[in-house]
Amino acid sequence: MRLTLNHHFVSLKKAIPKQQFLICLGILVPLILLSIRVYLQDDLLLDQILIQVPHQIFTSSWDDYFRFFYLLTGVKGTAVIIAFTLVFLVWKRHWIEAKVLAFSTLGILILVDRILKPMIDRSRPLDRLVKSVGRSFPSGHATGNILFYFFIAYLLAERYPKSTPYIYGFATIWLIIIGFSSVYLRCHWPSDILAGYGLGYICLTISLAWLKISREHQKVKKQ
């Protein structure tokens, strides 16, 4: 069993490009430090300042637009989108892609909502503009959407390589709006979103490495 686990770990590490591995390490260290800081002190001065910025940019007339966008990309909305995506992948017989996406999104749900949030136990901002329950750090909203939308962007970029800049550009803008709307509606502190983005990128990197390994194993079986 130990040899099998070691083998999978080595295979996973080989499937991650060196530059991407270093980026993940560069994210992981500050992420751990930020998590410890939030655990020791719930309120951060910079968060108190930055959470006011969205309302200095947009007036209250934008509230309904951000509420709609938040609900569309929230847990229930994203779950529906992921479900349709999985059905589409299975329909197209992309079994490996469907399996990796399903287990990756489930893994994030368990990691964030069942482990990290209860452990760090950070309160959400007061005066929220939409109903949101549970703890705040890190943002599962940001983490899950980073993995999902960039995972789909990766698959689309493989299918349409000439459109790669546009695909990733759209995904990036979409994810920035997701994070911004969460802060605007005071559902999350800015550091929750930042941590979610970082954690989501690390999970995405692992998921794409797993996808690469699974595809290689499938090729070997067919030979």
N, C-alpha and C positions, 0 to 999 in steps of 0.2 A: 504493500500500500504506500509506504514511504517513498519507494523508488518511483512509483507511478506519479505521485504528487510532485516529486522533484523533476520528473520528466516533463510534466505539464508546465511547471514553472519555467523551466529552461526554454521550452518551446514558445511560451508566451513572451518571454523576454527577447528571444530572437526575432519574433514577429513584430516587435515595436522598433521603429527606426531610432537610431541613436539620438538624433536631434530631438525627436518627440519625447523620448525617455528623459532627456535632460530637462525639457520644458516641464514635464510632469513633476520631476523632482523639485524644480524651481517654484512650482505651484504648491506642492505638498508641504514644504517647510513653512512658508508664511501662513498656509491654511491651518496647520497645527498650532502655530503661535497665536493666530487670531482666535482659534477655538478656545485655547487656554485662557486668553485675555477675556473673552466673553463669558466663559464659565466663572471666572473669578470676580468679574464686575459686569453686571447685566447691562448697564447703560454706558455708552461710549460718547464722549463729547462730539466727535466728528459725525457720528450718526445723528445726533440731535440737530446738528447744523445742516447736514446734507438732506435730511428728510423734508426740510422746508423748501428746498430748491425747486422741485416740480411745481409747487403752487405759486412760486414767484415767476415761473415761465408761462403757465397755463391758468386761466381763470376757472371759476367753478362751473362755467358753461360746458366744460369738457368732461365733467364728472361722469355723465352717462356713457360717453364713448369709451372711457377707460374702464368703467364697470363692465360693459359688454365685452371688451377685449380681455379683461381679466377672467370673466366667466368662460369665454371661449377657450382660453388657454389654461384654465385651472384644472384641478384634478379630474372632475367629471367630464369636462369638455375634451381634455387631452386623452382621457381613457377611451372615449368614443372614437376619436381620431385614430388612436393606436389600434383599436379593435378593427376598424375598417381597413387600416393599412395591413394588418396581419391577415385578414381575410383575402385581401388583394394579392398579397405575396404567396399565400397558399394556393389561391386560384391559378396563379401563374407558375406554380410548382417551384417557387424559390424557397425550398424547405429550410435550407441553412440560414438564409437571411431572416426568415420568420422566427426560427428557433432562437437565434442570437438576440434579435430585437425583443422577443417575448421575455426571455430570461434576464436580459439586461435591465429592462424597465421594471420588472418585478424585483430584481436585486436592489435597484435604487430605492424603490418604495420601502423595502425592508431596512436597508441601511440608514436612510434618512429618518423615516417616520417611527421605526421601531427601536433604533439604536442611538443615533446621534442626537436627535431632538430631545428624547427623554433624558439622555445623559447630560447634555449641556443645559437644558431646561431654561431657555431664555423666553421672556415674555414678549408678546407682540406689542407694537406701538399702540397707544391709546387713540381714541377718536377715529377709529377705522371707518372708511366710507362704504365698505361692504362687509358682510358677515364672514368671518374667518375664525376658525377654531384651531386649537393645538398650539404647540410651541413654535418658536420662530426661527431658530438657527440650527443648521443652514436652511436655506429656502429649497424645499423639495420642488416647488414650482420651477425655479431656475435650473436646478440640477437635472430634473427629468426632461425638461424641454431642450436643454443643451444637448443631451444625449440623443433624444428622439429626432429633432430636426436636423442636426448635423449628420446623424446616421443615415437619414433619408437623403440628405444632400449628397453624401458620399455615394450612395447607390445611384442616384440620378446623374452625378458627375461621371460615374463609370459608363453609364448608358449614353450620355450626351457630353462627351469630353470637350467639345468646342464651346459649350455653354457653362463650363465649370466656374469661371469668375462670376457670372450672373447668378448661378445657383447658390454658391456660397455667400455672395453678396446679399442676396435676398434673405437667406437664412440668418445671416448676422444681424441685419436690420430688424428682422422679425423678433429675434431674441433680445435685442436691446430694448425694443418696445415692450416686450413681456416684463423685463426687469424694471423698466421705468414705470409701467402701470402699477406694479406691485408696491413701489415706493410711493407713487402719487396717491394711491388709495390707502396708504398707511397700513398695509397688510404685513409689510416686512421692513426692517431696517435696511439701509443701503449695504451694510456689511453682511447681512443675511444673503442678499443677492450676489454680492461679490464672492462669498464663500461657495454659494450654489454653482456659480459659473465655473469656479476652479475645480470643485469636486466633480461637476458634470463633465468637464474636459478630461479629467483623469479616467473616469468611468467610460467615456467615449473611446479613449485610446485603448483601454483594455478590451472593450467590445469589438473594435475593429481588428485588433490583433487576434482575438478569438475567431472572428469571421475569416480572417486570412488562413489561420491554422485549419479550421474546419473545411475550407475549400480545398486546401492542399491534401488533406486526408481523403476527401472524396475523390480527388483525381487519382490518388494512389490505389484506391479500391477499384476504380474502373479499369486500371491497367492490367 
